[in-house]
């Protein structure tokens, strides 16, 4: 008999939803619907993995000078096939807060600190 899967509630921030929608529309505009659809599926697959395995995802190291951000213990998961990562945190051992979706090479700590939802 296998162990029951641990279920986490997942809450997506307004920031995450805006970024997901914007990036999908950008892929559609620049490369066509098939790539945009592939991006949407990649995000959904990543969210499914995160919901079942949040502690398998690496902690996000914001670097020096961002100790306040480090206190939130953000985790990250890279999208398969796209230069994006999902930032999230686990709260109260039962809820996952999906915070942001960013393309690599962005100044993520500065963007997260400045966003108020």
C-alpha positions, 0 to 999 in steps of 0.5 A: 500500500502506498503512502497517501499524497500530501495535499497542499492548497495553492493560492496564486497571487495577482502578480503571478496571474498577470505575469502568466497572462502577459507572457502567454500573450507575448509568446502568441504575438511573437511566435504563434499560438502553438508556442503560447499553448506549450508555455501555458501547459508548461506552467500548469505542469510546473504548478502540479509538480509544486503542489505535490512536491514543494520541498523538492524545489530549491530555496531561492537565494536572493543574494546579499542585501535582501535579508528581508526577502530571504526571511520569506524562504521563497522556493523556485522551480524552472519551467521545462522548455522556457527560460522562466521560473516560478517563485513560491513559498510554503506557509503553515505546512498546508498552503503554497503561495505562488508569488511570481513568474519571471524570465531569467536574468531579471532583477527578481529581488528588486521586483518582488520587494517593490510589488504590493498585492 
